[in-house]
């Protein structure tokens, strides 16, 4: 069974070198591991909490998407999407909000820190605090639970939010599950080996400290200019340097092979000047970044390519979010009510009862699909798209004539209907019983 891992990236700025070494690079490497079902999303709803500049958010969405793709994220192997392209997420957020105790949100670290800052300056406790900040952990819970992630890589400051997500999921399961758990309880994933790079002044590289080294912005010239501004001690060329205490060495080690790092350290201890050391650091970083920067520039020059990738990712994500949301609406009582029908004159003939049925149709992209509808009109299955109607028709026929158990296989809580090597349908494991009953009913009617 694959482990689903979900990572969010807030779209409120331009990625820098610290973001790459500390989050982007390790996340992309993790997505290539066997047995990992990786979800990466741009948290543009979250960005609205602190950023009210529309142009900055719009630009950041493009830059971050281009950065991840240029750095090696493979959209074919992962699910890569924008939060705002999944309408089921805010809908789920509201459902979760309605089962979350206000007292739980009162204990959130970010909210408490803002209140403490207001009290320290003798202002009203909630001065300047919006509901986005207050209920941020619920939106984060919706992001995670929408796709039932098993693990969520976070920094230690985010552990509390994962614990809240588990509490909220458990509360919803207990209220509406009736023996069925809608949500997996996610586990936190902490990686203490992830690099935390020093900035120009030696503190953690962060936009908050204005001490960052650009990743792609400004090209090689901007990278080298930033490296030149890294603070060093006053030791002259020829004097031995303290490599372990040097920010330059820490940065170099984050990009170099072990043998390259060892050689750089030996040169520092042998008296290499700081200017030469900065040139060597720039050269080593540029060795990795130059090919990525070229891909990044090409993507930024063609934003329609980025949009195509994100829309494809949203389509992949919604194949999971839409069926789950249908189940959740049903669970909380927001099921679709059939419209009342006008009374018909009584006849001697007894009308036939409603039955499950297959319905074929052509979608907005001109592809052919079919649905399996329950007797009450609920959608039980939605097929994959096909280029011609004959293929869709042949598959519905196979579903009705072939023993169902021979067509099904499970992957990470999803049932795949595999007909002669073609995956025709995907649906949640929880719907298996109702799907089986509907298809068996169709077969008995035909018999």
N, C-alpha and C positions, 0 to 999 in steps of 0.2 A: 504493500500500500504506500502511495506517495505521501509525503508530508507537505502540506500546503503552508507556504511561508509568505507573509504579506508585509510590504514596506511602503510607507507613504513619504512623499517629498513635498514640503510646503513651497508654494510658488510665490515667494515674496522677495526674491533677490536673484543675483547672478552667482552661480557656483564658483568657488575659489579652490585653490590647491588643497586646503584642509578638508573641504567637502569631498574632494576626489579621493584622497588617501584614506579618510576616516569613514566614508559611507559608500560612495559610488563604486570604487574599485572592489572592496570586499563583497558588496552585494552582487555585483555582476559575476564575480568568481563563484559565489555561493549558488547562483542560479544555474550554473553548469554542472553541479553535483548530481549524481544519479539519485533518483528517488525524491527529488525536490520539485514541487509544483509551485513555481514562483509567481507572485502577483506584485506588481509595482504600479503605484498610482500617484498622480500629481494632485496634491491636496489643495485645490484652488478654493474650495469653500472655506477651509481653515485659514487661508491667507487673508480673507476678508475681515477676520477678527482684529488684526493689527494694522492692516494696510488699506487705506481708503483712496489709493491712487490707481485708477483703472488702467492707465497706460503701463504702469510698473507691473501690475499683475499680468496683463496681456503679454508684455515682453518677457516676463519671467517664465510664463508657461512655455513659450517657444524656446527660450534659452535652455531651460532645464530638460525639456524633451530632447532637444538636439544634443545636449551634453551627454545624456545617458546613452543615446543611440550611438553617438560618435565614440564613446568610451568602450563600446563593445556589447551593450545589451542587445540581445537577439529577440525581436518581437515575435518571431516564429516559435521560440522556445518558452517564452514567458507570456503572461497576460499584462499588458502595459496600457494604461488608460488614464483618462482624466476623471477625477471624482465627479465633476459637474456634468459629465456625459452619462451618468448612471442615475436616472431619476428615482430609482428604488431606494437609493441611499438616504436622501432627506425624508422620504416617506417612512423608512424604517426608523430613522432618527426620532421622528415624532412618536411612533409607537413606543420606542424605548423610553422617551422622555416621560410618557404617561405612566410608566411603571417604576420610575426612578425617584427615590426619596430626595427631597431637597436637602436634607441633612447630609446625605452622601456627597452632594456637590459642594456643600459648605466646607467640607474637609479637603477639597482639591488644593494641591500645593500652589498652583498659579493664582487661584482666586485668593487664597489666604495671604500670599505674598503681596498682592495688590492692596488688600485691606490693610495689612500691616504698614505698608508704605504710606497710605492715606492717613492712618492714625498718627504715624510718626511726624507728619507735617501738619497735624491738627486739622485735617479735612474730614468731611463725612466719610464713614468707612467705605461706602460703595461709590464714592466720587469717581467718575470717569470709567466705571466698570460696566461693560455692556453684557447682554445676555449671551453673546457669542463666546466671550471669555468664560463666563460662569458655567455654561453648559458644554463647553468644549469637550470634556471627557465623554459625553453621550454621543456626539458626532463621531468621535474616534471609535467608540464602541460599535456604532453602526458600520463604519468602514470595515472593521474586523469581522463582525458577525455576519455581514451581508454575504461574505464568501466563506464563512466557517473556517477561518485560518487556524491551523494547529499551532503555529509558532509566529511570534512577532518580534523581530529584532529591534530593541530600543536601548537608549542610554539609561543609566541608572535613575535619572530624574523622571523617567517615564514609567517606572515600574508600578507606581501607584495607579496610573491610568489603566494598566492591564488588569490589576486587581479589581478595579471598578468595573471594567468590562465583564469580568467573570461574574461579579455580583449581579450586574444588570441582566446578563444572559440567564443566570440561574433563576432570578426572579421571574423573568418572562416564561421560561420553561415550566416553572412551578404553577404559574397562573393559568397558562393556556395549553400546556403540553398534553395533559390528559393521557399520560403514559408515553408520550413521544417528545423527545428533546429536539426542538427546532435548531438549537444552537450548540455547537461545540464550545467547550470552555477552553479558550486559548492559553497557551503557555508563553511566558516571557523568554526571550532569548538574549542573553547578555554575552557580548564578546569582548573580554578584557584585553585581547591581543590587538584590537583595532587601533591603528595609529592615530594619536592625537598630535598634530604637528604644531610646533611653536611658530608664532607669527614674527613679524619684523622686530618686535620689541622683546621677544622671548616668552611673552604670555601666550596662552592658547590662541591659535589663529581663529579670529572671529570678526565678523563685520561690526560687532558691538564695540570692539577695541580699535577699529580702523587700522588693523595691522596685517591685512591679508595679502597673499600673493595671487595674482589673477591666474585662472586656469587657461582660458582661451581668449578672453577679452583683451584686446590690444596687441595680440600676437606675441612673437618672440621678443620684440623690443620691450614691451611692457613687463614681461616676465623677468628679463635681465635687469631692467631698471629697478624692479621691486627687490630682487635679490641683493643688488648693490646697497640697498638701504637697511639690510639686516644688521642689527647692533652686535658688535664684537668688542673684545677687550682691547687694551692698548699695546699688546705684545707685537713687537716689530718682526719683519721678515728675518728668518734665521733663528729666532727664539722658539723653543718648543711650545706647542699649544696644548691645552687641556681638551682633548677630543671629546671625552665623555661629557664635559660641561659645556660643549659648544653647540649652539643652535644650528650652525651650519652642518655639523656632523649628524645631528638628529634628522635633519631634512634630507641629507644625502642618503642616509641609511634607509629611509622610507622608500627610495626609488632604486637603489643599487642592489646588485647581487651581493652575497656575503663576501666574495673575494674582492669585488670592487670597493665595498665598504671598508674592508680590512686595509686595502692599499691606501685609500683616502685617509684613514686614521693614521697610518704610519707616516704619511707625508706631513700631516699636521704636527705630529709629535717630533718630526725631524726639522720643523721650522718653516714649513710652507707659509708664505704670506697670506693674509686674509683676502687681499684682492684676488690672488690666484685661486684661492679656495672658493671664492664666490663665482669666479668664472667656471671652475670645474663643476660646481653645483649646478649652475645654469645649463651647462652642456649636458649633464647627466639627466636633468629633468626634461630638457628639450628633446632628448633622444626618445623619450616615451611619448611626449605630448605632441610633437610635430605631426605624426600621421593622424592622430585624433583631431588636431586642430584643422587639418585640411578637410576631413569629413564633416566636422562641425560647420565650417564656413560654407560648404556646399549645401548642407541642410538648411542653414539660416537663409541662404539665397533662394531656396525653394521651399517656402513654408507649406506649400500644398502637399509635399511629400510627408512632412511631419503630421499634417492633418489626416492624411490617408492612413498612416500607421496607427494614430490614436483612435480613429473611427473603427478600424479593424479590431483594435484591442477592446474598445467599448462593446462591439458586437459579440466578441468572445465572452466578455464579462457578463453581459446581459443574458446570455444563454443560461447562466446560473442564477442571476438575480431575479429575473422575471418569474420563473417557476416557484422560487422560494417565497417571493412576495405574494403570489397567489395563495399559497398555503397559509401565510401569515394573515392575510386579509380574512380568509375563511376562519382561521382560529379565533380572531378577535371579534368576529361578527360582522365584518364588512363585506360579506359575500354578495355577489350579484343576485338581485331578486328578479325573477322572470316577470315581464310585463303582463298584467291581467288581460285575458282574452274575452272577447264578446261571447255571450252564451249562444250556443247553437241549438237549433230545433232538435227535439228528441227524435231519434230514429230507432228502428228495430234492431239495426246492426250495431253491435258493441265496438267502439273504436279501439284500434290496436294501441297498446301501451307504447310509450316512448322507449327508444332503444339507443344504445351507444352507436356511433357511426363515424366513418372516415369522411373527411371533407377535403377535397383538393382545391388548390387556388394558386394564383400567380402573385408573387410579392412585388414590392415596389422596385426591386432591381431586375424584374423580368424573369426571375427564377421560379421554378415550380416546387411547391411544398404540399404537404398534407397535414391535417390535424386529426387527432382522435378526440371526439367529443363524448362526454358522458351523457347519460340519458337526460340529465338536468341541464345540459348545455355547457358544463364546465370543460375547459380544455385540459385533457389529460396528457397529450403528446403534441409536440410540434417538431416536424421533421427538419433535417438539414435541407439546404437548397439544392436543386438539381437543374441541369441545363435543359432537359426536355420532359414533357409530361409523361412519356412512356416509362421513364425510369421511376418516377414517383408512383405511377400506377402499379408497376411490377412489384415494388416494395410493399405497398399496402396489401397486395394479393398474397405475397409471401408471409406477411405478418398474420394473415387470417388462415393460412393453410399449413404453415410449418409449426411444429411443436415449439412453443415460445421459449422454453428453457434452453433449447439448443442455440438460440439467437442472442442470448443475453450474457453480458459480462460486466463486472463492477470495477470501477476505478475511482478511488477517493470519494466514496459516497454517491457516485453518479452511475446510473445504469446505462450502458451502451448497447444499442440494438445493432448487431453486426450481421449483415446479410451478404453472404458470399464475398467477404472482405471489405464491404462498404458499410461504414457507420451511417445508418439511416436516421437514427434518433438518439438523443441523449435526454435523460430525465432523472430527477432525484430518486434515490433509493426508497425514500418514504412513500413514493407514489406507486411502487411496484404492485402492491396488492390491488389497488383500484384499477390500474392498467390491465393487470391479468384478468380480473373479473370482467372488465368491459370487453376484452378481446374474446374471452371464452364465451361470453354471452352472444357475441356476433356469430361465432362458429356454431353454437347450438341453434340459433335462428336459421342459419343457412342449411343445417342438417334437416 
